[in-house]
Amino acid sequence: MAQDLQSLLDKIKQEGLDKAAVLEKEIIANAEKKSAEIIALAKQEAAQILKNAEIESSNLKKRAESAIQQSSRDIILTLKNEIQSRLNKIFADSTAQAFSPDYMAKIIAELCSEFAKSPESKLTVTTAVKDVDALKSALMNALNDSFKKNCEVFPDKELAGGFKVNFSGSDVFYDFSDDAVCSLLAEYAGPVVGELLKK
């Protein structure tokens, strides 16, 4: 009986050890599987983080390049506008100095000889209020007799300097006002300044 009991105990012990071994293998297999899943997930997350970082880095680089290009364009545009503004002031100052009454009379006399259809054409000149009397006097010295009789000079409060000329009976009209001359010079200088800034 004692031997049967020992045999029974040994059998129970062995079955317990076998079950424990199976259970241990299952636990180890589950742990290894879980560990492999965790490692795979960690690698996947690390790869995604790296990919996101590369995308963000690329986007940041593009934004920085775009900002630099925009700043560069803004600086060039500001510089171009400043140069154009200074040139316009120089043109305005130079035009005001250049258009003395004697010089205006000389230009008008040349226009008369070139473009008046006949000596009987009536000449109408408008100029700045400040220049009316001096221009009338200068024209009396510069024009031939027929134009002296048919010449009228009117003040124009809108003109700061320069003059406008019209020959009656013809379609000839010339605008030598300081604004018109400055605009013409600025129109020419604009592309030149632009090309200089491109270099």
Buried (B, 14 or more C-beta within 10 A) or exposed (E): EEEEEEEEEEEEEEEEEEEEEEEEEEEEEEEEEEEEEEEEEEEEEEEEEEEEEEEEEEEEEEEEEEEEEEEEEEEEEEEBEEBBEEBBEEBBEBBBEEBBBBEBBBBBBEBBEEEBEEEEBBBBBBBBEEBBEBBBBBBEEBBEEBBEEBBEBEBBEEBBBBBBBBBBEEEBEBBBBBBBBBBBBBEEBBEEBEEEEEE
